[in-house]
Amino acid sequence: MNWLILALAGLVEVAWSQSIKPTQNFTRPLPTLLCLVLMARDGPMSGRASSPSTSWTCG
């Protein structure tokens, strides 16, 4: 399950990085909102997938 969350976090991070340019220096409201939502979502997803309490074993 953690690998799935990690993969989704990676996709969200790619989407977030690609959503920066359409904001045109954060002057366009809707693309800026999308960018900020994706940015805010990426951190918790990455943190959850790589938290120390998770088991990184293959079994």
N, CA, C and O atoms as CSV, one atom per row, in Angstrom:
chain,resi,resn,atom,element,x,y,z
A,1,MET,N,N,0.821,-1.200,0.000
A,1,MET,CA,C,0.000,0.000,0.000
A,1,MET,C,C,0.863,1.261,0.000
A,1,MET,O,O,0.533,2.247,-0.659
A,2,ASN,N,N,1.975,1.224,0.747
A,2,ASN,CA,C,2.838,2.398,0.788
A,2,ASN,C,C,3.466,2.700,-0.565
A,2,ASN,O,O,3.706,3.857,-0.909
A,3,TRP,N,N,3.730,1.635,-1.332
A,3,TRP,CA,C,4.290,1.868,-2.663
A,3,TRP,C,C,3.277,2.566,-3.559
A,3,TRP,O,O,3.651,3.416,-4.366
A,4,LEU,N,N,2.019,2.225,-3.429
A,4,LEU,CA,C,0.972,2.884,-4.204
A,4,LEU,C,C,0.868,4.359,-3.826
A,4,LEU,O,O,0.758,5.223,-4.696
A,5,ILE,N,N,0.903,4.636,-2.542
A,5,ILE,CA,C,0.861,6.036,-2.084
A,5,ILE,C,C,2.076,6.794,-2.588
A,5,ILE,O,O,1.965,7.949,-2.998
A,6,LEU,N,N,3.238,6.148,-2.558
A,6,LEU,CA,C,4.456,6.789,-3.040
A,6,LEU,C,C,4.373,7.084,-4.535
A,6,LEU,O,O,4.802,8.148,-4.984
A,7,ALA,N,N,3.822,6.145,-5.308
A,7,ALA,CA,C,3.654,6.364,-6.750
A,7,ALA,C,C,2.673,7.506,-7.011
A,7,ALA,O,O,2.914,8.342,-7.881
A,8,LEU,N,N,1.574,7.546,-6.268
A,8,LEU,CA,C,0.616,8.644,-6.424
A,8,LEU,C,C,1.232,9.983,-6.031
A,8,LEU,O,O,0.977,11.003,-6.671
A,9,ALA,N,N,2.039,9.973,-4.980
A,9,ALA,CA,C,2.719,11.203,-4.568
A,9,ALA,C,C,3.657,11.681,-5.661
A,9,ALA,O,O,3.779,12.883,-5.896
A,10,GLY,N,N,4.315,10.759,-6.325
A,10,GLY,CA,C,5.191,11.124,-7.442
A,10,GLY,C,C,4.414,11.750,-8.582
A,10,GLY,O,O,4.856,12.732,-9.178
A,11,LEU,N,N,3.254,11.183,-8.885
A,11,LEU,CA,C,2.420,11.750,-9.951
A,11,LEU,C,C,1.907,13.141,-9.572
A,11,LEU,O,O,1.861,14.041,-10.411
A,12,VAL,N,N,1.524,13.311,-8.311
A,12,VAL,CA,C,1.060,14.620,-7.851
A,12,VAL,C,C,2.210,15.631,-7.935
A,12,VAL,O,O,1.990,16.788,-8.291
A,13,GLU,N,N,3.420,15.205,-7.612
A,13,GLU,CA,C,4.556,16.123,-7.675
A,13,GLU,C,C,4.857,16.541,-9.112
A,13,GLU,O,O,5.185,17.700,-9.365
A,14,VAL,N,N,4.750,15.611,-10.047
A,14,VAL,CA,C,4.943,15.953,-11.458
A,14,VAL,C,C,3.852,16.923,-11.909
A,14,VAL,O,O,4.142,17.915,-12.579
A,15,ALA,N,N,2.599,16.644,-11.546
A,15,ALA,CA,C,1.494,17.535,-11.916
A,15,ALA,C,C,1.692,18.917,-11.312
A,15,ALA,O,O,1.436,19.932,-11.959
A,16,TRP,N,N,2.155,18.945,-10.051
A,16,TRP,CA,C,2.385,20.225,-9.395
A,16,TRP,C,C,3.485,21.022,-10.115
A,16,TRP,O,O,3.327,22.217,-10.364
A,17,SER,N,N,4.575,20.366,-10.439
A,17,SER,CA,C,5.674,21.089,-11.091
A,17,SER,C,C,5.269,21.592,-12.475
A,17,SER,O,O,5.719,22.653,-12.909
A,18,GLN,N,N,4.423,20.832,-13.164
A,18,GLN,CA,C,3.974,21.256,-14.486
A,18,GLN,C,C,2.890,22.326,-14.418
A,18,GLN,O,O,2.624,23.002,-15.412
A,19,SER,N,N,2.264,22.486,-13.257
A,19,SER,CA,C,1.191,23.474,-13.137
A,19,SER,C,C,1.716,24.866,-12.787
A,19,SER,O,O,0.935,25.814,-12.709
A,20,ILE,N,N,3.004,25.001,-12.579
A,20,ILE,CA,C,3.553,26.312,-12.210
A,20,ILE,C,C,3.554,27.274,-13.401
A,20,ILE,O,O,3.170,28.435,-13.255
A,21,LYS,N,N,3.975,26.811,-14.560
A,21,LYS,CA,C,4.079,27.704,-15.722
A,21,LYS,C,C,2.754,28.352,-16.124
A,21,LYS,O,O,2.738,29.552,-16.402
A,22,PRO,N,N,1.636,27.608,-16.167
A,22,PRO,CA,C,0.364,28.244,-16.550
A,22,PRO,C,C,-0.110,29.334,-15.580
A,22,PRO,O,O,-1.004,30.106,-15.926
A,23,THR,N,N,0.462,29.412,-14.385
A,23,THR,CA,C,0.037,30.452,-13.452
A,23,THR,C,C,0.531,31.832,-13.874
A,23,THR,O,O,0.031,32.847,-13.388
A,24,GLN,N,N,1.515,31.873,-14.781
A,24,GLN,CA,C,2.109,33.127,-15.256
A,24,GLN,C,C,2.499,34.019,-14.073
A,24,GLN,O,O,1.944,35.098,-13.861
A,25,ASN,N,N,3.478,33.519,-13.315
A,25,ASN,CA,C,3.990,34.214,-12.121
A,25,ASN,C,C,2.899,34.411,-11.063
A,25,ASN,O,O,2.860,35.425,-10.366
A,26,PHE,N,N,2.029,33.428,-10.966
A,26,PHE,CA,C,0.955,33.410,-9.965
A,26,PHE,C,C,0.018,34.612,-10.089
A,26,PHE,O,O,-0.459,35.148,-9.089
A,27,THR,N,N,-0.235,35.022,-11.329
A,27,THR,CA,C,-1.168,36.132,-11.575
A,27,THR,C,C,-2.525,35.637,-12.079
A,27,THR,O,O,-3.488,36.404,-12.093
A,28,ARG,N,N,-2.617,34.387,-12.486
A,28,ARG,CA,C,-3.894,33.832,-12.952
A,28,ARG,C,C,-4.511,33.021,-11.823
A,28,ARG,O,O,-3.893,32.070,-11.345
A,29,PRO,N,N,-5.716,33.376,-11.386
A,29,PRO,CA,C,-6.294,32.777,-10.176
A,29,PRO,C,C,-6.533,31.262,-10.233
A,29,PRO,O,O,-6.119,30.553,-9.316
A,30,LEU,N,N,-7.174,30.755,-11.260
A,30,LEU,CA,C,-7.510,29.331,-11.286
A,30,LEU,C,C,-6.275,28.436,-11.412
A,30,LEU,O,O,-6.155,27.472,-10.656
A,31,PRO,N,N,-5.357,28.716,-12.334
A,31,PRO,CA,C,-4.145,27.890,-12.363
A,31,PRO,C,C,-3.326,28.008,-11.071
A,31,PRO,O,O,-2.699,27.038,-10.644
A,32,THR,N,N,-3.332,29.178,-10.456
A,32,THR,CA,C,-2.621,29.352,-9.192
A,32,THR,C,C,-3.263,28.512,-8.101
A,32,THR,O,O,-2.559,27.892,-7.304
A,33,LEU,N,N,-4.576,28.484,-8.054
A,33,LEU,CA,C,-5.279,27.677,-7.059
A,33,LEU,C,C,-4.967,26.194,-7.252
A,33,LEU,O,O,-4.696,25.484,-6.283
A,34,LEU,N,N,-5.003,25.728,-8.494
A,34,LEU,CA,C,-4.672,24.340,-8.784
A,34,LEU,C,C,-3.245,24.019,-8.342
A,34,LEU,O,O,-2.996,22.979,-7.733
A,35,CYS,N,N,-2.327,24.906,-8.647
A,35,CYS,CA,C,-0.929,24.711,-8.269
A,35,CYS,C,C,-0.786,24.609,-6.756
A,35,CYS,O,O,-0.087,23.726,-6.260
A,36,LEU,N,N,-1.431,25.488,-6.029
A,36,LEU,CA,C,-1.322,25.484,-4.569
A,36,LEU,C,C,-1.969,24.250,-3.949
A,36,LEU,O,O,-1.465,23.711,-2.963
A,37,VAL,N,N,-3.085,23.801,-4.525
A,37,VAL,CA,C,-3.741,22.595,-4.016
A,37,VAL,C,C,-2.850,21.375,-4.237
A,37,VAL,O,O,-2.694,20.547,-3.340
A,38,LEU,N,N,-2.268,21.265,-5.427
A,38,LEU,CA,C,-1.378,20.139,-5.699
A,38,LEU,C,C,-0.149,20.186,-4.802
A,38,LEU,O,O,0.300,19.151,-4.311
A,39,MET,N,N,0.396,21.375,-4.586
A,39,MET,CA,C,1.570,21.525,-3.734
A,39,MET,C,C,1.242,21.124,-2.297
A,39,MET,O,O,2.034,20.446,-1.642
A,40,ALA,N,N,0.090,21.540,-1.816
A,40,ALA,CA,C,-0.307,21.220,-0.445
A,40,ALA,C,C,-0.583,19.730,-0.283
A,40,ALA,O,O,-0.397,19.190,0.808
A,41,ARG,N,N,-1.010,19.074,-1.313
A,41,ARG,CA,C,-1.329,17.645,-1.239
A,41,ARG,C,C,-0.083,16.769,-1.345
A,41,ARG,O,O,-0.050,15.665,-0.803
A,42,ASP,N,N,0.932,17.257,-2.035
A,42,ASP,CA,C,2.127,16.443,-2.269
A,42,ASP,C,C,2.889,16.133,-0.985
A,42,ASP,O,O,3.316,14.995,-0.787
A,43,GLY,N,N,3.065,17.099,-0.128
A,43,GLY,CA,C,3.846,16.897,1.091
A,43,GLY,C,C,3.302,15.808,1.995
A,43,GLY,O,O,4.042,14.896,2.364
A,44,PRO,N,N,2.021,15.878,2.364
A,44,PRO,CA,C,1.477,14.823,3.227
A,44,PRO,C,C,1.510,13.429,2.596
A,44,PRO,O,O,1.720,12.435,3.292
A,45,MET,N,N,1.302,13.359,1.282
A,45,MET,CA,C,1.339,12.049,0.626
A,45,MET,C,C,2.735,11.465,0.675
A,45,MET,O,O,2.904,10.285,0.983
A,46,SER,N,N,3.745,12.281,0.373
A,46,SER,CA,C,5.126,11.800,0.410
A,46,SER,C,C,5.521,11.421,1.828
A,46,SER,O,O,6.188,10.410,2.047
A,47,GLY,N,N,5.110,12.229,2.779
A,47,GLY,CA,C,5.434,11.941,4.171
A,47,GLY,C,C,4.795,10.665,4.669
A,47,GLY,O,O,5.412,9.904,5.414
A,48,ARG,N,N,3.575,10.432,4.264
A,48,ARG,CA,C,2.883,9.216,4.707
A,48,ARG,C,C,3.531,7.969,4.113
A,48,ARG,O,O,3.652,6.942,4.780
A,49,ALA,N,N,3.943,8.069,2.857
A,49,ALA,CA,C,4.535,6.906,2.201
A,49,ALA,C,C,5.919,6.588,2.746
A,49,ALA,O,O,6.347,5.435,2.703
A,50,SER,N,N,6.619,7.582,3.254
A,50,SER,CA,C,7.994,7.351,3.704
A,50,SER,C,C,8.170,7.558,5.199
A,50,SER,O,O,9.280,7.826,5.658
A,51,SER,N,N,7.104,7.441,5.955
A,51,SER,CA,C,7.211,7.640,7.398
A,51,SER,C,C,8.030,6.517,8.026
A,51,SER,O,O,8.045,5.401,7.509
A,52,PRO,N,N,8.709,6.799,9.132
A,52,PRO,CA,C,9.549,5.777,9.762
A,52,PRO,C,C,8.766,4.579,10.278
A,52,PRO,O,O,9.348,3.517,10.498
A,53,SER,N,N,7.481,4.723,10.474
A,53,SER,CA,C,6.685,3.618,11.021
A,53,SER,C,C,6.328,2.586,9.944
A,53,SER,O,O,5.806,1.517,10.262
A,54,THR,N,N,6.601,2.894,8.695
A,54,THR,CA,C,6.265,1.939,7.642
A,54,THR,C,C,7.360,0.880,7.525
A,54,THR,O,O,8.522,1.124,7.846
A,55,SER,N,N,6.972,-0.257,7.074
A,55,SER,CA,C,7.913,-1.358,6.915
A,55,SER,C,C,8.315,-1.446,5.450
A,55,SER,O,O,7.460,-1.608,4.579
A,56,TRP,N,N,9.605,-1.342,5.176
A,56,TRP,CA,C,10.091,-1.381,3.801
A,56,TRP,C,C,10.594,-2.779,3.440
A,56,TRP,O,O,11.540,-2.918,2.664
A,57,THR,N,N,9.980,-3.783,3.985
A,57,THR,CA,C,10.376,-5.144,3.638
A,57,THR,C,C,9.527,-5.637,2.493
A,57,THR,O,O,8.480,-5.063,2.193
A,58,CYS,N,N,9.963,-6.671,1.870
A,58,CYS,CA,C,9.244,-7.228,0.717
A,58,CYS,C,C,8.378,-8.419,1.116
A,58,CYS,O,O,8.273,-9.391,0.369
A,59,GLY,N,N,7.785,-8.346,2.239
A,59,GLY,CA,C,7.021,-9.514,2.633
A,59,GLY,C,C,5.826,-9.274,3.395
A,59,GLY,O,O,5.128,-10.220,3.763
